[in-house]
Each structure stands twice: as C-alpha cells, then as structure tokens.
Amino acid sequence: MSDAEDQRRHVVVVGGGFAGVGATRRLAGRDDVRVTLIDRNNYHQFQPLLYQVATSQLASSDIAYSLRKLFAEDENVAVKLAEVETIDAAARSVTTTDGDVIAGDAIIVAAGSQPNFFRTPGAAEHAFPLYSLDDALALRSRILGVFEAADRDASLIDQGALAFVVVGGGPTGVELAGALADLVAETMAEEYHDLAVSSVQIHLVDLGPTLLGPFSEDAHEYVAKILGRKGVRMHLGVAVTEVGAGHVTLADGTAIRTRCVVWGGGIKAPPVAGALPDAQGRGGRLAVSSDLSVAGAPGIYAAGDIANIPAPDGSALPQLGSVALQSGVHAANTVMADLTGEPRSPFHYHDKGIMAMIGRGAAIAEVGPHRHELHGAIAFSAWLGVHAQLMTGVRNRIDAFVSWGSDYFSKRRGPQILDHTDAAEIDWDEDPAPPLAAAGHPQP
Ligand SMILES: Cc1cc2nc3c(=O)[nH]c(=O)nc-3n(C[C@H](O)[C@H](O)[C@H](O)COP(=O)(O)OP(=O)(O)OC[C@H]3O[C@@H](n4cnc5c(N)ncnc54)[C@H](O)[C@@H]3O)c2cc1C
C-alpha cells in the first residue's frame, strides 16, 4: 500500500530515547494510526548507565537496544535511521540531513539534549562529554589510553597522564567520579603492575558550594564523605575557566595538568529545537502547554528533555528519564485525542524521587512526596527499582539488568577494552607544560 492509499493517520516521532520510545509504544499496535520513528542511531541508549560503560563496568551492548528489534512486532511502526535537520511546523513535516522530507498529521519532537559547555574556552575541543554511547566509548578509550601511556613511560605522569578532572557536581559528575575511583582502586591497581597507580588524582569541580545541589544538606555531606573516602579531591564554588589539550584552569588560579577532562557541566536543547524558534525558552528548550502541545504550532508536540514541561509550582520539570518516558506516553495520548476529536488532558508527572549512585556500595535516594532520604544498600535498591521500571518502559526483558545491578553493587568488574583508538591517542607534545601554579597551586 502506498502512503497515499494508507488511510491511517501518520505520526512522526523524532528521537528514540525514553520519550520517543514511550510515545511510539503507546501508539504501536493501533490500526488507526501509523508511526515513523526517526533516530540518528539505530539504537535506544540507556543514558543512566553511560558512566558504567565509560569506566569499563558494562559493555555497550548492555545499555543499547536496537530500535528495530523493539518494534519488530508492531506492523504500524516504521523505524528510520536518519538525522532530522529541520521541522516545518506549517507543513507538519521534518527534513533529514539527506534531504528527505517526511510529513505527518502530527509530529512528536523528542530529540533529547546536548552538552552545554557554557562557552568555556577549549571545553568543546578538549573535554569529553558523557551524553551518548559514542561519548562513553570515547571516554573509556581515553581513560585506558592514559593508563597505557603512563605504563610505557612513567615520565608522562608529570604531564598529567594520571590526573582526571570531572567537571560538574550533579549526578553525572558524582557517579562518574565515584566509578572512576572504584576502577582505579579495584582494577587498575591489580592490573598495572609496573605503574604507580597511587599517583592517580581524581578532581571533581563544581561552581556551586555543594555536590548534588537539589538533594538535602545531609545528602551533600554524605556524598562528600563517600567521595572523600574514595580519594576524590573536590573543588567547590569555583568555575572552570579554560580547558587545554594538557591542562585545566580554575577561577581561583588552580591549574591542573591532565589529559582527561570529563564534562558533566550541563545540558541544553539540541540544534533541532532551533527549527521552532518562537517556542524556544530556557536552555533553548521548547515551551509546551500542560498537554505537551508546542505553543503556537498546531500538530506539533514535544516530550522529554527537549521540552520545558510545566510543573505544578510553575517551574519546569527536571531533565530525567522518568519525566521523559511518562511525557512521551502522554504526548501520544494528546496526539490521539486531537486526531480523534477527544478532549485533551493535562500531563501529571508521577515523581519517583531523585537518586544517585556514588560508586560501588554507596548510593543516595530521596523518595516520595516528602523526599524521604535513604543511604547505602537501601538507596541502591530504590535506584535499581526505579531504573528497572524505566527500562521496562523500553523493553520487556530486564532480568539481566537486575542481576547486573545486584552483582555491581557488591562485586562485578568489567572488561577494559580499548576500542576507540583515536580517542586513546594523545599528542603529548601539544600543551606539554602549561603555566602551572599561577596562583601558587602546584599540581602534577
Ligand atoms: C550521563 C547521564 C546520566 C543520567 N542518569 C539518569 C538517572 O540516573 N536517572 C534519570 O532519571 N535520568 C538520568 N539521566 C537523564 C535521562 O537520561 C534523560 O532525561 C533522558 O534520557 C531524556 O530522554 P529523551 O527521550 O528526552 O532524550 P534522549 O534519551 O537523549 O533521546 C533523544 C534521542 O533523540 C535522538 N536525536 C537527537 N537529535 C536527533 C535528530 N536531529 N535527528 C534524529 N534523532 C535525533 C538521539 O539519538 C536520541 O536517541 C541521565 C543523563 C545522562 C546524560
């Protein structure tokens, strides 16, 4: 049947993350609608576990699932591997970078976020973001690459080979710093016999006065204590002013020689949001009504990270997997209401709480409407439960995830595979001796 003969309404979904998959699943199996799900990757990636891939605790296949496989049994869903360049709100169509135009009766924009370097000089060129599977694999190769280089030539330690700088004290930065410290203590110390692994330094930098800002004061103390115990050096209340090929400088004058800067310093809307400039608000994200329709663009809806979704107190809901999944499902409900002439309903977010893992054996969770605080194994159980639920929003089988989770908390160690050799390659002659101790802070 040609598209023209097909009487079913056509919904185009841009992005196969939590929001896009949630929306598509909601529409899958219907006989009055067909869906084209477009993603620039042929897989859905489970971002909460990217740092586990970056620190060699999980393989990429553990956190990425084929989008085609997810919808293989849904005859009304077509998955297309393409990058959407622009959206024409009036024509209700999207154009891909290959020039293909795909028009629909409705478009759900669910293209996520991208890292925000806040115009920090050198950050976009030299720092490693952690937002996609590609990012995680590149970072893993760089981490392994500096260990291999220092193992061959110990003098590179003076050039920052074993100094790691994590920028951003939110969940991404905290989880990565904790996992990196575990990797060093448990795996590298055992496997690099000729290397002074005790020379490793892990720095965690944040502009704010505490780590995990949105959590309670007790949580701030807990996370600082756990990371301190793991040997992570914290630089709080200070901005990163520059990232070079071989160093990082901070606003207080500290200069750190390093070949591995991880950027967890913030996110903003991806470029495709710019196609709807009239709807762009804070962070470049799309303003949506409570039913997730994009203001001033009939037939266009947005869900997940890319949308500023109104919260009951007038603020916007946070960029979280559970917000994305639930809002994706709701956007699909609104689309169907519009296509069938039913009344729309507002989106209500069922808040599961906020949580973070701080390396093996430590986690923090604030659950329920009163943000009841949990630490340690019980917080990890809450983390596992919420993330297992997120995963079931995407695929049916999650037993491997749950068994991984239990193993991870107590004992698991992953393979250290150096596969992105370009990221592991370092030009040690570039920026070999940056100006250090500018304000009396000698560093490695
Ligand atoms: C490191 C990290 C850790 C996190 N940890 C947690 C956590 O523990 N718990 C939690 O709840 N949340 C966590 N989050 C946040 C959570 O992952 C996001 O809120 C969620 O993934 C947003 O879902 P989304 O569908 O809106 O976007 P995404 O999951 O980012 O999906 C967007 C999709 O759109 C595709 N895309 C983008 N642009 C285009 C284009 N132009 N054309 C075609 N396709 C495109 C992308 O390839 C991607 O598949 C974490 C995020 C990160 C980065």
The ligand as a MOL file (V3000), in Angstrom:
LIG
                    3D

  0  0  0     0  0            999 V3000
M  V30 BEGIN CTAB
M  V30 COUNTS 53 58 0 0 0
M  V30 BEGIN ATOM
M  V30 1 C 25.1490 10.5440 31.9300 0
M  V30 2 C 23.6870 10.6660 32.2270 0
M  V30 3 C 23.1480 10.0200 33.3290 0
M  V30 4 C 21.7880 10.1100 33.6070 0
M  V30 5 N 21.2920 9.4610 34.7080 0
M  V30 6 C 19.9690 9.4840 34.9350 0
M  V30 7 C 19.4190 8.7480 36.0030 0
M  V30 8 O 20.1300 8.0780 36.7500 0
M  V30 9 N 18.0610 8.7790 36.1840 0
M  V30 10 C 17.2530 9.5110 35.3710 0
M  V30 11 O 16.0100 9.5080 35.5390 0
M  V30 12 N 17.7520 10.2510 34.3590 0
M  V30 13 C 19.0890 10.2450 34.1260 0
M  V30 14 N 19.6080 10.9720 33.0980 0
M  V30 15 C 18.7060 11.8130 32.3000 0
M  V30 16 C 17.9500 10.9780 31.3000 0
M  V30 17 O 18.8010 10.0520 30.6830 0
M  V30 18 C 17.3140 11.9100 30.2850 0
M  V30 19 O 16.4650 12.7840 30.9630 0
M  V30 20 C 16.5370 11.1150 29.2530 0
M  V30 21 O 17.3850 10.2690 28.5200 0
M  V30 22 C 15.8160 12.0470 28.3030 0
M  V30 23 O 15.0920 11.2720 27.3960 0
M  V30 24 P 14.7180 11.8780 25.9900 0
M  V30 25 O 13.9720 10.8000 25.2770 0
M  V30 26 O 14.1030 13.1920 26.1430 0
M  V30 27 O 16.1100 12.1210 25.2690 0
M  V30 28 P 17.2640 11.1150 24.9180 0
M  V30 29 O 17.2570 9.9200 25.7840 0
M  V30 30 O 18.5010 11.9390 24.8660 0
M  V30 31 O 16.8990 10.6340 23.4480 0
M  V30 32 C 16.9330 11.5340 22.3690 0
M  V30 33 C 17.0810 10.7120 21.1070 0
M  V30 34 O 16.9430 11.5880 20.0130 0
M  V30 35 C 17.9080 11.2780 19.0370 0
M  V30 36 N 18.1270 12.5070 18.2780 0
M  V30 37 C 18.5520 13.6900 18.7630 0
M  V30 38 N 18.5810 14.6190 17.7880 0
M  V30 39 C 18.1410 13.9830 16.6670 0
M  V30 40 C 17.9550 14.4050 15.3280 0
M  V30 41 N 18.1960 15.6630 14.9540 0
M  V30 42 N 17.5260 13.5030 14.4310 0
M  V30 43 C 17.2700 12.2050 14.8000 0
M  V30 44 N 17.4420 11.7650 16.0520 0
M  V30 45 C 17.8710 12.6400 16.9740 0
M  V30 46 C 19.0900 10.7950 19.8310 0
M  V30 47 O 19.9290 9.9500 19.0640 0
M  V30 48 C 18.4260 10.0460 20.9680 0
M  V30 49 O 18.2310 8.6890 20.6620 0
M  V30 50 C 20.9650 10.8860 32.7860 0
M  V30 51 C 21.5000 11.5530 31.6740 0
M  V30 52 C 22.8490 11.4320 31.3860 0
M  V30 53 C 23.4150 12.1310 30.1870 0
M  V30 END ATOM
M  V30 BEGIN BOND
M  V30 1 1 1 2
M  V30 2 1 2 3
M  V30 3 2 2 52
M  V30 4 2 3 4
M  V30 5 1 4 5
M  V30 6 1 4 50
M  V30 7 2 5 6
M  V30 8 1 6 7
M  V30 9 1 6 13
M  V30 10 2 7 8
M  V30 11 1 7 9
M  V30 12 1 9 10
M  V30 13 2 10 11
M  V30 14 1 10 12
M  V30 15 2 12 13
M  V30 16 1 13 14
M  V30 17 1 14 15
M  V30 18 1 14 50
M  V30 19 1 15 16
M  V30 20 1 16 17
M  V30 21 1 16 18
M  V30 22 1 18 19
M  V30 23 1 18 20
M  V30 24 1 20 21
M  V30 25 1 20 22
M  V30 26 1 22 23
M  V30 27 1 23 24
M  V30 28 2 24 25
M  V30 29 1 24 26
M  V30 30 1 24 27
M  V30 31 1 27 28
M  V30 32 2 28 29
M  V30 33 1 28 30
M  V30 34 1 28 31
M  V30 35 1 31 32
M  V30 36 1 32 33
M  V30 37 1 33 34
M  V30 38 1 33 48
M  V30 39 1 34 35
M  V30 40 1 35 36
M  V30 41 1 35 46
M  V30 42 1 36 37
M  V30 43 1 36 45
M  V30 44 2 37 38
M  V30 45 1 38 39
M  V30 46 1 39 40
M  V30 47 2 39 45
M  V30 48 1 40 41
M  V30 49 2 40 42
M  V30 50 1 42 43
M  V30 51 2 43 44
M  V30 52 1 44 45
M  V30 53 1 46 47
M  V30 54 1 46 48
M  V30 55 1 48 49
M  V30 56 2 50 51
M  V30 57 1 51 52
M  V30 58 1 52 53
M  V30 END BOND
M  V30 END CTAB
M  END
